[in-house]
Structures are given as structure tokens and as C-alpha cells.
Amino acid sequence: MAIHFGKAPPRRRADVDLCIVGNLTIDVIFRGITQMPQWGQEVLCDTRTEAVAGQAGGMALACAKLGMRTEVVADVGEDAAGERIRHELGAAAVGVEAVTTVPGGTTPTTVALVRPDGERAFLSDLGCLRPIDAGSMVQRWPRQFTSSVVALVGTSNLPDLDLRSAAELLGQVRRVGALTVFDPGWDPGDWSDDTVEGIRAVLAETDVFLPNLDEARALTGRLDIRSVLGAFSDVCPGVVVVKGGETGSYLAVDDQVVVVESLPTKVDNAVGAGDVYDAGVIAGFLRGDDVLSSMSLATAAASFYVARRTDRFPTYEESAELAQRVTTTI
């Protein structure tokens, strides 16, 4: 079964394969949390690590390791954390020309609490992103009309983003041949009517939509995956892939739901797994794979990532090899 993206991958027409617009943070990750602390009480973790993250950061690092020429458009604060983000992205061969330092601003930070089974919860300080006119941030893409793929991610953590302006710009790059990708992340504002309408505007200019299952259900108000996918077919002209974690990922084909099964994996930490999955889908597209093959590649890449504590981002070669073990059911 060959399901295509609706447009052919480019012939390396750009000096950038992928331009990612979104949020950058420092993640502080506490592992081994067996219960949440009650007010006035304390719980202990097993280990703590820190990492450059945010949806744009995690996705960019994954894409670079998968062999894509990647650039990020985002903001960081005028502090050591911001410098660390710029340095680590640059060291991974991610373009940071459009990562702007906000004078006097603090870099966003997220605390992730991770259970022994890998499930996680988040507490975030958006820092310098709070007052930023993210709509103007989108306008400063340095190579917006020559990137092969343009991804808008983490919009739920860009509180001043004008989603309708973002939709207009996605439409412009889409009309000159770029593949547009959208992954908003979970909305801490509880999916207001205005936010949902803005997302619907973005979806009208989206070639590949990559929500997780919780986000997809919140956006549609539906629980059954067939009904969820059907709801998106009315507003998104492109491919909709819903990420279900250990239950696999889902795609509607005609009146059927195709499931790309997850791989048996001992999960160390699932923070950022969805961003790595997104990177795998884009890598598959740029290599000329169809949608299901790209989903298999993404599944393999995310499986490597969640199982590793160090050197977490897999290469294309090891992901492609593991992808051969991924199964698909209808």
C-alpha cells in the first residue's frame, strides 16, 4: 500500500532542507518519579539531567542527526541558557542564524517529571516568549521561500503567535513548492475557541499534520480514532498522522484506519519522543519514501530515542535498518 504526501520530494533545490519555526527551551528532567508531590511535601527522583529542547530544539537535533540540513527560527534569552542553546545547536550542524537573543530576556525552561515507565508531565516557564510578537518572528525566516520543508511547531508555547498570520505565510511557502509541517503541541491554555479556530486556519495550509492522540482528541472533541481522523479530513488538505506512543501511529486511508505499530522498547524517557517522530517523517519524505514508509522510519527513530539515556538521537542508517521490523495493520 503506497500512500503519498501529495507532492514529490525536491531535488535538493535548497541550501536548507528544513526550516523549523518554534520554541526553544532548556529541559530539566527528573526521572524515577513514582508519585507527584502534594503541596507542602517532597518526593525524590532517581536522576536528573538537562538538555536543549523545546519542540524546535528537539526536532532540529533529531533532523540534523538524520542527515538533514536544518535551520531554526526562534528566540532565546540574554543569559547562559540562551548561549548554551545556540552553541549546542551549532555544534550539531543546525543553522542558528535566525535564533535571536531577546535583550534582557530569560530563556524558557521546562521541568519534566518522568515516571519509571517513561510517562511524563511538564511545568514550564515561557520566559522571554511571553511578550514576543511571534507573528513577526515568523516573518524573519531568512530562507523561507527556498527551504524544501517548513515546519511550524510548539505554537502552544508561543502565546502571542498570530496563528492566522502564520497560516498566511505557510500558504505562501506552500505555493512555491515547500512541504508544510505543523505540530502545535499541548495547549496549556486549554484549547480556547480562538486557539482552535486559529489552528484550523493553519491546517488549511498544512501538508503534514502531526498531533499526538491527546492533542487530536482535544482539538476535535472526539475519542474514537476513526472519528478523530475523519474530523481532520474536513479541515486539512494534507496528510494527518496521529501519534499514539506505545499504541502506534494512525493514518486514515479512504474509510480505513491504518496503524503503524510501535516497536517493543524499554523506555528510559519519552520526553521529546514526538519531536523525533516528526523528524523521522520529514526524513522519509526527503528521501523519497511514501507516507507509511516514513511513519515506519519515524517509529524506529523514536524507539531508539526513548530507550537511550545518552547519545539519544539516532542516525538515518540505524533508523532505516530498524524500520524494517515495523509492522502495519489495518
TORKOL-4160 file (C-alpha; in steps of 0.2 Angstrom, whole numbers, padded with zeros to 4 digits, m for minus):
330
<pt num="1" X="0000" Y="0000" Z="0000"/>
<pt num="2" X="0008" Y="0016" Z="m0006"/>
<pt num="3" X="0001" Y="0032" Z="0001"/>
<pt num="4" X="0010" Y="0048" Z="m0005"/>
<pt num="5" X="0012" Y="0065" Z="0003"/>
<pt num="6" X="0004" Y="0075" Z="m0011"/>
<pt num="7" X="0020" Y="0082" Z="m0018"/>
<pt num="8" X="0036" Y="0074" Z="m0024"/>
<pt num="9" X="0052" Y="0077" Z="m0013"/>
<pt num="10" X="0063" Y="0091" Z="m0020"/>
<pt num="11" X="0079" Y="0088" Z="m0029"/>
<pt num="12" X="0090" Y="0096" Z="m0016"/>
<pt num="13" X="0084" Y="0113" Z="m0023"/>
<pt num="14" X="0088" Y="0122" Z="m0007"/>
<pt num="15" X="0103" Y="0126" Z="0003"/>
<pt num="16" X="0092" Y="0121" Z="0018"/>
<pt num="17" X="0082" Y="0105" Z="0018"/>
<pt num="18" X="0071" Y="0111" Z="0033"/>
<pt num="19" X="0067" Y="0127" Z="0042"/>
<pt num="20" X="0059" Y="0125" Z="0059"/>
<pt num="21" X="0050" Y="0139" Z="0067"/>
<pt num="22" X="0045" Y="0136" Z="0085"/>
<pt num="23" X="0050" Y="0136" Z="0103"/>
<pt num="24" X="0067" Y="0133" Z="0111"/>
<pt num="25" X="0069" Y="0128" Z="0130"/>
<pt num="26" X="0081" Y="0120" Z="0142"/>
<pt num="27" X="0073" Y="0105" Z="0149"/>
<pt num="28" X="0077" Y="0099" Z="0167"/>
<pt num="29" X="0072" Y="0081" Z="0168"/>
<pt num="30" X="0069" Y="0072" Z="0184"/>
<pt num="31" X="0067" Y="0053" Z="0182"/>
<pt num="32" X="0060" Y="0039" Z="0193"/>
<pt num="33" X="0046" Y="0049" Z="0200"/>
<pt num="34" X="0033" Y="0037" Z="0207"/>
<pt num="35" X="0021" Y="0050" Z="0213"/>
<pt num="36" X="0018" Y="0068" Z="0212"/>
<pt num="37" X="0022" Y="0079" Z="0227"/>
<pt num="38" X="0007" Y="0085" Z="0237"/>
<pt num="39" X="0008" Y="0104" Z="0242"/>
<pt num="40" X="0020" Y="0106" Z="0257"/>
<pt num="41" X="0028" Y="0089" Z="0254"/>
<pt num="42" X="0043" Y="0082" Z="0244"/>
<pt num="43" X="0047" Y="0067" Z="0233"/>
<pt num="44" X="0064" Y="0061" Z="0227"/>
<pt num="45" X="0070" Y="0057" Z="0210"/>
<pt num="46" X="0082" Y="0044" Z="0204"/>
<pt num="47" X="0092" Y="0055" Z="0192"/>
<pt num="48" X="0092" Y="0072" Z="0185"/>
<pt num="49" X="0098" Y="0078" Z="0168"/>
<pt num="50" X="0097" Y="0094" Z="0157"/>
<pt num="51" X="0095" Y="0096" Z="0139"/>
<pt num="52" X="0092" Y="0108" Z="0125"/>
<pt num="53" X="0074" Y="0105" Z="0120"/>
<pt num="54" X="0058" Y="0114" Z="0116"/>
<pt num="55" X="0049" Y="0106" Z="0101"/>
<pt num="56" X="0060" Y="0116" Z="0089"/>
<pt num="57" X="0076" Y="0111" Z="0098"/>
<pt num="58" X="0072" Y="0093" Z="0100"/>
<pt num="59" X="0066" Y="0091" Z="0082"/>
<pt num="60" X="0081" Y="0101" Z="0075"/>
<pt num="61" X="0094" Y="0090" Z="0084"/>
<pt num="62" X="0085" Y="0074" Z="0078"/>
<pt num="63" X="0084" Y="0081" Z="0060"/>
<pt num="64" X="0102" Y="0085" Z="0059"/>
<pt num="65" X="0107" Y="0068" Z="0066"/>
<pt num="66" X="0096" Y="0060" Z="0052"/>
<pt num="67" X="0106" Y="0070" Z="0039"/>
<pt num="68" X="0095" Y="0085" Z="0035"/>
<pt num="69" X="0102" Y="0102" Z="0033"/>
<pt num="70" X="0092" Y="0111" Z="0046"/>
<pt num="71" X="0089" Y="0129" Z="0052"/>
<pt num="72" X="0079" Y="0135" Z="0067"/>
<pt num="73" X="0070" Y="0152" Z="0069"/>
<pt num="74" X="0066" Y="0155" Z="0087"/>
<pt num="75" X="0070" Y="0166" Z="0102"/>
<pt num="76" X="0081" Y="0164" Z="0117"/>
<pt num="77" X="0085" Y="0175" Z="0132"/>
<pt num="78" X="0101" Y="0185" Z="0135"/>
<pt num="79" X="0108" Y="0173" Z="0148"/>
<pt num="80" X="0119" Y="0157" Z="0149"/>
<pt num="81" X="0105" Y="0146" Z="0144"/>
<pt num="82" X="0102" Y="0155" Z="0128"/>
<pt num="83" X="0121" Y="0154" Z="0124"/>
<pt num="84" X="0120" Y="0136" Z="0128"/>
<pt num="85" X="0106" Y="0133" Z="0116"/>
<pt num="86" X="0114" Y="0142" Z="0102"/>
<pt num="87" X="0131" Y="0133" Z="0105"/>
<pt num="88" X="0124" Y="0115" Z="0106"/>
<pt num="89" X="0113" Y="0118" Z="0090"/>
<pt num="90" X="0128" Y="0125" Z="0081"/>
<pt num="91" X="0139" Y="0111" Z="0086"/>
<pt num="92" X="0126" Y="0099" Z="0079"/>
<pt num="93" X="0127" Y="0107" Z="0062"/>
<pt num="94" X="0110" Y="0116" Z="0065"/>
<pt num="95" X="0109" Y="0133" Z="0057"/>
<pt num="96" X="0106" Y="0147" Z="0071"/>
<pt num="97" X="0107" Y="0162" Z="0060"/>
<pt num="98" X="0089" Y="0166" Z="0064"/>
<pt num="99" X="0090" Y="0161" Z="0083"/>
<pt num="100" X="0088" Y="0179" Z="0090"/>
<pt num="101" X="0093" Y="0184" Z="0108"/>
<pt num="102" X="0080" Y="0195" Z="0117"/>
<pt num="103" X="0089" Y="0209" Z="0126"/>
<pt num="104" X="0086" Y="0207" Z="0145"/>
<pt num="105" X="0076" Y="0191" Z="0142"/>
<pt num="106" X="0077" Y="0174" Z="0151"/>
<pt num="107" X="0077" Y="0158" Z="0141"/>
<pt num="108" X="0062" Y="0147" Z="0143"/>
<pt num="109" X="0064" Y="0132" Z="0155"/>
<pt num="110" X="0053" Y="0116" Z="0157"/>
<pt num="111" X="0054" Y="0104" Z="0171"/>
<pt num="112" X="0049" Y="0087" Z="0166"/>
<pt num="113" X="0044" Y="0074" Z="0179"/>
<pt num="114" X="0046" Y="0056" Z="0172"/>
<pt num="115" X="0038" Y="0040" Z="0179"/>
<pt num="116" X="0048" Y="0024" Z="0179"/>
<pt num="117" X="0038" Y="0018" Z="0164"/>
<pt num="118" X="0043" Y="0034" Z="0154"/>
<pt num="119" X="0027" Y="0044" Z="0155"/>
<pt num="120" X="0030" Y="0062" Z="0159"/>
<pt num="121" X="0022" Y="0078" Z="0165"/>
<pt num="122" X="0028" Y="0096" Z="0162"/>
<pt num="123" X="0030" Y="0113" Z="0171"/>
<pt num="124" X="0036" Y="0127" Z="0160"/>
<pt num="125" X="0041" Y="0145" Z="0162"/>
<pt num="126" X="0040" Y="0153" Z="0145"/>
<pt num="127" X="0052" Y="0166" Z="0149"/>
<pt num="128" X="0056" Y="0178" Z="0135"/>
<pt num="129" X="0042" Y="0171" Z="0124"/>
<pt num="130" X="0028" Y="0179" Z="0134"/>
<pt num="131" X="0029" Y="0197" Z="0127"/>
<pt num="132" X="0036" Y="0192" Z="0110"/>
<pt num="133" X="0026" Y="0195" Z="0095"/>
<pt num="134" X="0028" Y="0178" Z="0087"/>
<pt num="135" X="0020" Y="0183" Z="0071"/>
<pt num="136" X="0034" Y="0195" Z="0067"/>
<pt num="137" X="0046" Y="0181" Z="0072"/>
<pt num="138" X="0039" Y="0170" Z="0058"/>
<pt num="139" X="0041" Y="0184" Z="0046"/>
<pt num="140" X="0060" Y="0184" Z="0048"/>
<pt num="141" X="0063" Y="0167" Z="0041"/>
<pt num="142" X="0079" Y="0170" Z="0031"/>
<pt num="143" X="0076" Y="0157" Z="0018"/>
<pt num="144" X="0058" Y="0154" Z="0019"/>
<pt num="145" X="0055" Y="0153" Z="0000"/>
<pt num="146" X="0070" Y="0141" Z="m0003"/>
<pt num="147" X="0068" Y="0128" Z="0011"/>
<pt num="148" X="0062" Y="0111" Z="0005"/>
<pt num="149" X="0051" Y="0109" Z="0021"/>
<pt num="150" X="0045" Y="0122" Z="0033"/>
<pt num="151" X="0039" Y="0116" Z="0050"/>
<pt num="152" X="0029" Y="0126" Z="0062"/>
<pt num="153" X="0030" Y="0118" Z="0079"/>
<pt num="154" X="0027" Y="0122" Z="0098"/>
<pt num="155" X="0014" Y="0135" Z="0094"/>
<pt num="156" X="0005" Y="0132" Z="0111"/>
<pt num="157" X="0021" Y="0138" Z="0119"/>
<pt num="158" X="0021" Y="0154" Z="0108"/>
<pt num="159" X="0007" Y="0163" Z="0117"/>
<pt num="160" X="0007" Y="0179" Z="0106"/>
<pt num="161" X="0008" Y="0170" Z="0090"/>
<pt num="162" X="m0005" Y="0176" Z="0077"/>
<pt num="163" X="m0010" Y="0159" Z="0070"/>
<pt num="164" X="m0019" Y="0167" Z="0056"/>
<pt num="165" X="m0003" Y="0176" Z="0050"/>
<pt num="166" X="0006" Y="0160" Z="0052"/>
<pt num="167" X="m0006" Y="0152" Z="0041"/>
<pt num="168" X="m0004" Y="0165" Z="0028"/>
<pt num="169" X="0015" Y="0163" Z="0027"/>
<pt num="170" X="0013" Y="0144" Z="0027"/>
<pt num="171" X="0002" Y="0146" Z="0012"/>
<pt num="172" X="0015" Y="0157" Z="0003"/>
<pt num="173" X="0029" Y="0144" Z="0005"/>
<pt num="174" X="0017" Y="0130" Z="0001"/>
<pt num="175" X="0013" Y="0139" Z="m0016"/>
<pt num="176" X="0031" Y="0140" Z="m0021"/>
<pt num="177" X="0034" Y="0121" Z="m0018"/>
<pt num="178" X="0039" Y="0119" Z="0001"/>
<pt num="179" X="0031" Y="0105" Z="0011"/>
<pt num="180" X="0022" Y="0112" Z="0026"/>
<pt num="181" X="0023" Y="0103" Z="0043"/>
<pt num="182" X="0013" Y="0108" Z="0058"/>
<pt num="183" X="0014" Y="0101" Z="0076"/>
<pt num="184" X="0006" Y="0113" Z="0089"/>
<pt num="185" X="0010" Y="0103" Z="0105"/>
<pt num="186" X="m0001" Y="0103" Z="0120"/>
<pt num="187" X="m0010" Y="0119" Z="0124"/>
<pt num="188" X="m0008" Y="0124" Z="0142"/>
<pt num="189" X="m0022" Y="0137" Z="0139"/>
<pt num="190" X="m0035" Y="0123" Z="0137"/>
<pt num="191" X="m0039" Y="0125" Z="0119"/>
<pt num="192" X="m0049" Y="0140" Z="0119"/>
<pt num="193" X="m0061" Y="0143" Z="0104"/>
<pt num="194" X="m0050" Y="0156" Z="0097"/>
<pt num="195" X="m0035" Y="0145" Z="0098"/>
<pt num="196" X="m0044" Y="0131" Z="0089"/>
<pt num="197" X="m0050" Y="0142" Z="0075"/>
<pt num="198" X="m0033" Y="0148" Z="0073"/>
<pt num="199" X="m0026" Y="0130" Z="0072"/>
<pt num="200" X="m0040" Y="0127" Z="0059"/>
<pt num="201" X="m0033" Y="0141" Z="0048"/>
<pt num="202" X="m0015" Y="0134" Z="0049"/>
<pt num="203" X="m0022" Y="0117" Z="0045"/>
<pt num="204" X="m0029" Y="0123" Z="0029"/>
<pt num="205" X="m0011" Y="0127" Z="0023"/>
<pt num="206" X="m0003" Y="0111" Z="0030"/>
<pt num="207" X="0004" Y="0097" Z="0020"/>
<pt num="208" X="0008" Y="0086" Z="0035"/>
<pt num="209" X="m0001" Y="0087" Z="0052"/>
<pt num="210" X="0007" Y="0078" Z="0067"/>
<pt num="211" X="m0003" Y="0079" Z="0083"/>
<pt num="212" X="m0002" Y="0066" Z="0097"/>
<pt num="213" X="m0018" Y="0057" Z="0102"/>
<pt num="214" X="m0022" Y="0068" Z="0117"/>
<pt num="215" X="m0020" Y="0084" Z="0106"/>
<pt num="216" X="m0030" Y="0077" Z="0092"/>
<pt num="217" X="m0044" Y="0072" Z="0104"/>
<pt num="218" X="m0044" Y="0089" Z="0112"/>
<pt num="219" X="m0045" Y="0098" Z="0095"/>
<pt num="220" X="m0059" Y="0088" Z="0088"/>
<pt num="221" X="m0069" Y="0084" Z="0104"/>
<pt num="222" X="m0069" Y="0066" Z="0099"/>
<pt num="223" X="m0062" Y="0050" Z="0106"/>
<pt num="224" X="m0063" Y="0036" Z="0093"/>
<pt num="225" X="m0048" Y="0037" Z="0082"/>
<pt num="226" X="m0058" Y="0034" Z="0066"/>
<pt num="227" X="m0069" Y="0049" Z="0071"/>
<pt num="228" X="m0054" Y="0060" Z="0075"/>
<pt num="229" X="m0046" Y="0057" Z="0059"/>
<pt num="230" X="m0062" Y="0060" Z="0050"/>
<pt num="231" X="m0064" Y="0077" Z="0058"/>
<pt num="232" X="m0047" Y="0082" Z="0052"/>
<pt num="233" X="m0051" Y="0077" Z="0034"/>
<pt num="234" X="m0063" Y="0091" Z="0033"/>
<pt num="235" X="m0051" Y="0105" Z="0038"/>
<pt num="236" X="m0033" Y="0099" Z="0032"/>
<pt num="237" X="m0030" Y="0095" Z="0014"/>
<pt num="238" X="m0014" Y="0086" Z="0018"/>
<pt num="239" X="m0009" Y="0070" Z="0027"/>
<pt num="240" X="m0014" Y="0068" Z="0045"/>
<pt num="241" X="m0004" Y="0057" Z="0056"/>
<pt num="242" X="m0009" Y="0055" Z="0074"/>
<pt num="243" X="0005" Y="0049" Z="0086"/>
<pt num="244" X="m0001" Y="0037" Z="0099"/>
<pt num="245" X="0015" Y="0032" Z="0108"/>
<pt num="246" X="0016" Y="0014" Z="0113"/>
<pt num="247" X="m0001" Y="0011" Z="0104"/>
<pt num="248" X="0007" Y="0016" Z="0087"/>
<pt num="249" X="0003" Y="0030" Z="0075"/>
<pt num="250" X="m0013" Y="0032" Z="0064"/>
<pt num="251" X="m0017" Y="0037" Z="0047"/>
<pt num="252" X="m0034" Y="0037" Z="0038"/>
<pt num="253" X="m0034" Y="0028" Z="0021"/>
<pt num="254" X="m0051" Y="0030" Z="0012"/>
<pt num="255" X="m0063" Y="0023" Z="0026"/>
<pt num="256" X="m0050" Y="0013" Z="0035"/>
<pt num="257" X="m0038" Y="0017" Z="0049"/>
<pt num="258" X="m0020" Y="0011" Z="0046"/>
<pt num="259" X="m0010" Y="0008" Z="0062"/>
<pt num="260" X="0009" Y="0008" Z="0061"/>
<pt num="261" X="0013" Y="m0002" Z="0076"/>
<pt num="262" X="0026" Y="0004" Z="0089"/>
<pt num="263" X="0042" Y="m0007" Z="0092"/>
<pt num="264" X="0044" Y="m0016" Z="0109"/>
<pt num="265" X="0055" Y="m0004" Z="0118"/>
<pt num="266" X="0061" Y="m0002" Z="0136"/>
<pt num="267" X="0058" Y="0016" Z="0139"/>
<pt num="268" X="0070" Y="0026" Z="0148"/>
<pt num="269" X="0062" Y="0043" Z="0145"/>
<pt num="270" X="0049" Y="0048" Z="0132"/>
<pt num="271" X="0052" Y="0067" Z="0134"/>
<pt num="272" X="0054" Y="0074" Z="0116"/>
<pt num="273" X="0049" Y="0057" Z="0108"/>
<pt num="274" X="0036" Y="0066" Z="0097"/>
<pt num="275" X="0048" Y="0078" Z="0090"/>
<pt num="276" X="0060" Y="0064" Z="0085"/>
<pt num="277" X="0045" Y="0055" Z="0077"/>
<pt num="278" X="0041" Y="0071" Z="0067"/>
<pt num="279" X="0059" Y="0072" Z="0061"/>
<pt num="280" X="0058" Y="0054" Z="0055"/>
<pt num="281" X="0043" Y="0058" Z="0045"/>
<pt num="282" X="0052" Y="0073" Z="0036"/>
<pt num="283" X="0067" Y="0062" Z="0033"/>
<pt num="284" X="0057" Y="0049" Z="0025"/>
<pt num="285" X="0049" Y="0062" Z="0013"/>
<pt num="286" X="0065" Y="0070" Z="0009"/>
<pt num="287" X="0072" Y="0053" Z="0004"/>
<pt num="288" X="0058" Y="0049" Z="m0007"/>
<pt num="289" X="0048" Y="0037" Z="0004"/>
<pt num="290" X="0029" Y="0036" Z="0004"/>
<pt num="291" X="0019" Y="0041" Z="0020"/>
<pt num="292" X="0019" Y="0023" Z="0028"/>
<pt num="293" X="0037" Y="0020" Z="0025"/>
<pt num="294" X="0041" Y="0037" Z="0033"/>
<pt num="295" X="0030" Y="0033" Z="0048"/>
<pt num="296" X="0040" Y="0017" Z="0050"/>
<pt num="297" X="0056" Y="0026" Z="0049"/>
<pt num="298" X="0049" Y="0039" Z="0062"/>
<pt num="299" X="0044" Y="0024" Z="0073"/>
<pt num="300" X="0061" Y="0017" Z="0073"/>
<pt num="301" X="0070" Y="0034" Z="0076"/>
<pt num="302" X="0058" Y="0037" Z="0091"/>
<pt num="303" X="0061" Y="0019" Z="0098"/>
<pt num="304" X="0080" Y="0022" Z="0098"/>
<pt num="305" X="0077" Y="0039" Z="0106"/>
<pt num="306" X="0066" Y="0034" Z="0121"/>
<pt num="307" X="0077" Y="0019" Z="0125"/>
<pt num="308" X="0094" Y="0029" Z="0127"/>
<pt num="309" X="0100" Y="0040" Z="0141"/>
<pt num="310" X="0115" Y="0047" Z="0131"/>
<pt num="311" X="0118" Y="0049" Z="0113"/>
<pt num="312" X="0099" Y="0049" Z="0111"/>
<pt num="313" X="0097" Y="0054" Z="0093"/>
<pt num="314" X="0099" Y="0040" Z="0080"/>
<pt num="315" X="0107" Y="0041" Z="0063"/>
<pt num="316" X="0097" Y="0038" Z="0047"/>
<pt num="317" X="0106" Y="0022" Z="0044"/>
<pt num="318" X="0102" Y="0014" Z="0060"/>
<pt num="319" X="0084" Y="0020" Z="0060"/>
<pt num="320" X="0081" Y="0014" Z="0042"/>
<pt num="321" X="0088" Y="m0003" Z="0047"/>
<pt num="322" X="0076" Y="m0004" Z="0062"/>
<pt num="323" X="0062" Y="0002" Z="0052"/>
<pt num="324" X="0062" Y="m0015" Z="0043"/>
<pt num="325" X="0055" Y="m0023" Z="0059"/>
<pt num="326" X="0040" Y="m0011" Z="0060"/>
<pt num="327" X="0023" Y="m0018" Z="0056"/>
<pt num="328" X="0007" Y="m0011" Z="0049"/>
<pt num="329" X="m0010" Y="m0016" Z="0052"/>
<pt num="330" X="m0027" Y="m0011" Z="0045"/>
